[in-house]
Amino acid sequence: MKFNELFKQKRMAIGTVRQFAKQSGLDIAYVSRLENGVTLPPKDNEKLTKLGLALGLKQGTDEWQEFMDLAAVAKNELPEDLQDNARVAAVL
């Protein structure tokens, strides 16, 4: 699954794009671009956290970790929980 697919799935559980945008204070066009994979997830971790919380995800859960990992992959980054392992492997 890709970030935009997970995002859309979770948003649809809440309601329409319009309802979600109004409830979360996000721009409708921005939400649509995220869902369609036109816009990458926010680089800023605080903004990404707010987005996950707006979707009703709970921090510390497997669902939260999947959301964060997929966001990193969508931005061509190594997921945060794997960065330390990559640094260790690079040294070895």
N, C-alpha and C positions, 0 to 999 in steps of 0.2 A: 504494500500500500504506500502511496505517496502522501506527502504532507497535505496537499490540496484536497485529496480524496478524504482523508481523515477529518480535515477541517469541515468540509461540506457535510459529511455524515453527522458530525456532532452538532453543527449548526442546524441541520434539518430536524434534529430531535427537539430543538428549541422552538422552531417555527420558521416563518419565511425570512428571506434576506432582510426585508424591510423591518420586521419585528426584531430580529437579532440586532440589526444596526441601531435601531432606536433604543433598545434595552441596554446595549453595550456602549453607546455613544460613539460608535464608529460610522464612518461614511459608507453608504450603501455601495458605491462604486468600488471602494477599497475591499469590502467584503467579497464582492463579486469577483474582483481580480484575484484575490487570494484563492477562492474556490476554483477558479479556472486555471490556476497555475501561471497567470500572467505576471503577478507580483510575488516576489519571494517573501518568506516569513520575515518579520522584523529582525534586524541584526542586534538591536538593543534587547538584552535579556529581560529588562524590566517590562518593556512593551510586549515581548513574547509571553511573559508570565501573565500579564493582564489579559492577553488574548486567550490563553488557556483557561484562566479563571472565568472569563466571560462565557466560555463554552461549557462551563460546569465541571471542568476537570479538577480533581483533587490532587494537590501536591503530594508527592511521595508514593503515589500509586503506580502500578505498571502502565496504566493508561496515560498518566502524566509523562512517564519516562518515554513512552512511545511517541507522544506528541513532540517532546523536546528533541528526541533523536531524529525523527523525520524532518523537523525544522532544520536541524543542522545539516542533514544530508541534502535537503533542498537548496541550501546555501553553499553546497560543496565544501562543508566543514566536517571535521571529525566530531562525532558526538562528545559532549563534555565528559561524560563518564568514562570514555575510552582514551581521552587525551593523555592522562598520566601513564597508561599502559604503553601508548605510542612513544612517549618520551623515554621510558625505560628501555623499550625495544631499540630505539635509535642509538642509545648509549651502548647497548650490548652489541 
